Amino acid sequence: MNIALIACSDNPEILWNCFRLGNLMLEQMDEVTIFLDGPSVNYASLSSAKYPISDQAKLFTLSDGILQA
């Protein structure tokens, strides 16, 4: 099954949860794509100790998730 998630927010919690959901779906589905639009493209600068977005994004891409911006 192919799944696409679209993120268009600069809220760290939303982006962190988007990548977490993508990682969870990769464990159970064939192909997951996350499309970053607008302010979400700067996800790496929003990463913090509370919301480690960069760690989730790295896991997503290493798990063969497709990240587009």
N, C-alpha and C positions, 0 to 999 in steps of 0.2 A: 504494500500500500504506500502511496506517496502522500506526504503531509507537508503543508506549507504554513509557517507561522510568520505573521507580519508584525513588526514592532515599529511604532512611530511615536516614541516618547523619550524624554530625557529623565524620567523617574527611575532611579537606580533599582528600586524594588521590583518594578514592572519588568525591566530588562533582565534582572537576575532570575526572576520566575520564568521568563520566556526561555532563557537558556536551560534552566532546570527542567522545564517541560520538554524541551527539545531532546535533552539527554535521556530523559525517561522514555520518550517515544522511540528513540534510536535503539533502546534495549529490546523493544517489542515490535517494531515496525521495520520495513525495508529501507525507506528513504525519507529523510526529513530535511527540509530547507527552511532556513530562517532568513527572511528578507528584512534588512534594516533600512528604514526610510527616515528622512528628516533628521531630527536631533538624536535619534538612536544610533546613528553612524558613529558618534563619539562615545560609544559604550566603554571603551578602555579607560577614558579619563574619569568616568563615573564610578569606577570600581573602588571599593573601600573594604575595611575589615568586616563591616556588618553585611555588605553585599559584594562578595568577591566575584564580580561579573567576569573579569578576565580569566579566572580559574575555570568557570563554567564554560566560557567560550572556547578556551583551549581544549577542554575535554570534549566539547561538541565537535570541533574540527578534527581532533585526533581519532574520534569515533566514526569518521567518515560522514559527518553531517555537512551539509552544504550551506555556506554562509555567503549571502549576497547583499550588496549595498548599492 
